[in-house]
Amino acid sequence: MELKGKTPSESKTIMTEMVLPNDTNHLHNLRGGKILHWMDIATAIAASKHAGAIVVTVSVDQVSFVNPIKLGDVVTIIAKVTRSFNTSIETHVEVWAENIPTQNKYKCNEAYYSFVALDSNGKPRKTATVIPESDEEIEQYEKALKRRQLRLIIAGRMKPEEADELKSLFTVNQKK
Ligand SMILES: CC(C)(COP(=O)(O)OP(=O)(O)OC[C@H]1O[C@@H](n2cnc3c(N)ncnc32)[C@H](O)[C@@H]1OP(=O)(O)O)[C@@H](O)C(=O)NCCC(=O)NCCS
């Protein structure tokens, strides 16, 4: 059965949290593990809504923590699907924080989380395609193929010579 494609907006997920004392390290900044947890939840909801199924996290790409998030600040996590393949779905997530009294808003980090849609037996199942609309969504969609190939190479699931989009990064030209 052909699954109907969906736009990223249909599953876009925005989560808002406040940094409480229990979420912080001894510098009174939000702990990295807590941010990763919130990012995982927001992206899983977006991927799950897109797939109309239970999803499991299969991969998390490199995450850099650019700005620390202070105790009491409000954190907004914005997750969107970028592209789906056969059973897997790539999502992009951005984390912003705001100090409410000063209204200072700052970006903290972003990352790509990938998920696999599962059927009722816990086996990977086909997922709906993504129909990008905005220029940014189209760019994310097009570049997703390169990111997927890089991920699969790093995970040892694809040979560099099979990665059409990336081959030149891994192979040297044999012609003299
Ligand atoms: C995710 C899982 C079901 C995949 O099982 P599998 O036997 O590898 O299944 P497949 O080989 O059919 O791969 C399924 C999809 O995952 C993708 N995949 C597998 N490993 C990947 C990786 N490291 N990075 C990105 N995608 C990956 C495959 O490319 C395939 O995508 P496609 O169908 O869109 O082409 C299995 O690895 C699993 O259960 N992992 C644990 C998940 C988990 O517990 N997450 C944390 C809690 S939610």
The ligand as a Gaussian input file, in Angstrom:
#p B3LYP/6-31G(d) Opt

LIG

0 1
 C       16.337000       0.342000      14.780000
 C       16.309000      -1.173000      14.583000
 C       14.880000      -1.697000      14.698000
 C       16.800000      -1.417000      13.139000
 O       16.906000      -2.799000      12.986000
 P       17.714000      -3.410000      11.757000
 O       17.687000      -4.886000      11.866000
 O       19.054000      -2.741000      11.665000
 O       16.816000      -3.000000      10.554000
 P       17.226000      -2.642000       9.088000
 O       18.576000      -3.182000       8.695000
 O       16.027000      -3.020000       8.253000
 O       17.363000      -1.036000       9.114000
 C       16.220000      -0.249000       9.336000
 C       16.529000       1.163000       8.928000
 O       17.430000       1.716000       9.868000
 C       18.485000       2.369000       9.177000
 N       19.663000       2.340000      10.030000
 C       20.200000       1.312000      10.651000
 N       21.278000       1.716000      11.359000
 C       21.393000       3.046000      11.172000
 C       22.290000       4.045000      11.652000
 N       23.296000       3.759000      12.451000
 N       22.067000       5.313000      11.261000
 C       21.050000       5.640000      10.438000
 N       20.159000       4.739000       9.966000
 C       20.346000       3.453000      10.327000
 C       18.649000       1.528000       7.921000
 O       19.348000       2.239000       6.916000
 C       17.188000       1.292000       7.559000
 O       16.679000       2.486000       6.970000
 P       15.795000       2.450000       5.607000
 O       14.802000       1.332000       5.758000
 O       15.123000       3.775000       5.563000
 O       16.737000       2.216000       4.480000
 C       17.235000      -1.905000      15.584000
 O       18.576000      -1.581000      15.289000
 C       16.919000      -1.541000      17.009000
 O       15.951000      -1.999000      17.584000
 N       17.791000      -0.681000      17.604000
 C       17.583000      -0.207000      18.979000
 C       16.672000       1.013000      18.973000
 C       16.557000       1.598000      20.357000
 O       16.428000       0.856000      21.311000
 N       16.656000       2.935000      20.442000
 C       16.717000       3.606000      21.705000
 C       15.422000       3.670000      22.414000
 S       14.096000       4.359000      21.490000

